[in-house]
């Protein structure tokens, strides 16, 4: 060893320090800085359980390879943007295979992408070539005041026999409301009736003259493919009956068209 004559400090050469003779008690707190620790020298056994806090992990430093698995309850609510490609996996709920059980199934069957929704009696399926469905397929259009099909054009008749004023074909079943507005000459009597597939399902009876526009609403039941006709007449060919704003309204329907 050597003694500094200026400071009287004692220096011991490393060669004179016996291996494994410096204990924890001989090392002052915070005396070893990072420069004294060799790269890759700290092993797993030297890191205490739960000793590394989140503040010690750099942002974006944990890669996919470092994650074994991730539980769904570790994902916080919010928006997840994904681009998902299914090869052999499936997405399902209830159904155990394509078109098997009640629920839905999306997946790959022998290299063909397939989809099924529903149960054995009411379903929608994509078999890789064709969309198949059974049961009722409906488009919700809101409350009963929503127009499915209609024609606002004003039409006039003076016929004393029933004539067709408006006609449409329905492409789904259900209960619909037939709506129209009418006005008349100031004298005479007037009549309306509604036909479904040529058969009368409603008649108005005798109506008194109505010089201003008056609304009429009639509820009827129809099936897919049914034709609805609104007919009207006067009691004298000298009198005029006017109709406008013809509409068919309902809660659910696939589609309809004027004829």
Secondary structure as GFF3:
##gff-version 3
##sequence-region A 1 259
A	DSSP	beta_strand	2	3	.	.	.	ID=ss1
A	DSSP	beta_strand	10	11	.	.	.	ID=ss2
A	DSSP	three_ten_helix	14	16	.	.	.	ID=ss3
A	DSSP	three_ten_helix	24	26	.	.	.	ID=ss4
A	DSSP	three_ten_helix	34	36	.	.	.	ID=ss5
A	DSSP	three_ten_helix	44	46	.	.	.	ID=ss6
A	DSSP	three_ten_helix	54	56	.	.	.	ID=ss7
A	DSSP	three_ten_helix	64	66	.	.	.	ID=ss8
A	DSSP	three_ten_helix	72	74	.	.	.	ID=ss9
A	DSSP	beta_strand	91	93	.	.	.	ID=ss10
A	DSSP	beta_strand	103	109	.	.	.	ID=ss11
A	DSSP	beta_strand	112	118	.	.	.	ID=ss12
A	DSSP	beta_strand	123	126	.	.	.	ID=ss13
A	DSSP	beta_strand	131	133	.	.	.	ID=ss14
A	DSSP	beta_strand	139	140	.	.	.	ID=ss15
A	DSSP	beta_strand	147	151	.	.	.	ID=ss16
A	DSSP	beta_strand	155	157	.	.	.	ID=ss17
A	DSSP	beta_strand	163	170	.	.	.	ID=ss18
A	DSSP	beta_strand	174	184	.	.	.	ID=ss19
A	DSSP	beta_strand	189	196	.	.	.	ID=ss20
A	DSSP	beta_strand	199	203	.	.	.	ID=ss21
A	DSSP	beta_strand	207	208	.	.	.	ID=ss22
A	DSSP	beta_strand	214	222	.	.	.	ID=ss23
A	DSSP	beta_strand	227	234	.	.	.	ID=ss24
A	DSSP	beta_strand	241	249	.	.	.	ID=ss25
A	DSSP	beta_strand	252	253	.	.	.	ID=ss26
A	DSSP	beta_strand	256	258	.	.	.	ID=ss27
###
